[in-house]
Amino acid sequence: MNTLNIFLLGMPGGGSWILIALALLLLFGGKKIPELMKGIGGGLKEFKKASKEEGEEKLEEKK
């Protein structure tokens, strides 16, 4: 098996992304998806904030 075939097996194509989006729409409904994305965005924001604060604390400890 050459490396091109291995790469193509790992990444979904355009049609696959459409099927994934349709499945999510059917599972969660049109009203729930924006709420889920808002929750994910808030979680990422908190994670970045916490990692930044921890990095600052480590810099202070080194001084």
N, C-alpha and C positions, 0 to 999 in steps of 0.2 A: 504494500500500500504506500503510495507516495505521500508527501507532506501536504499537497494540495487537497487530497481527499480527506485527510485527517482534519484539516482546517475547516473544510466545508461541513463536516459532521458536527463540529462544535458550535457553529453559529447559525441561528435560525435565519432564514431568508425573509424577503418581503411578504410573501404569502403566509408564512408562519406567524409573523408579527400581527397580521390582520386577524388570523384565527385566534391568537392569544387575546387580542383586544376584544373580539366578539365574545369569547368565553368569559372574560372578566365582566363585560357588560351584562351578560346573561346571569352570572352568579351574583353580582352585587347590585345591579340596577343602575339607572342613570343618575339617581339622586345620591346614592351612596359613594360613588367614585370620587366626586370632588371632596367629600368629607374625608375619605381615606387619604387622598393626596395631601390635603391640608395637614392631617395628622402625621404623615410621613415627613413632610417639610418641617413641621414643628420639631419632630424628633431629631432630624438632622441638624437643625439650628441649635438645639440644646446640646447635642453631641459635640459640635464644633466649638461651642462656647466653653464646655467643660474641658475639652482637650486644650484649648488655648489657655484657660486659667491654670491647668496643671503644668503646662509648659512654662508659664510665667513663674509659678511657685518653684520649679526646679532651677530656673535661672537665679532666683533670689537666694536659694540654698547654696549655690556655687559661690556667691559673693562673699 
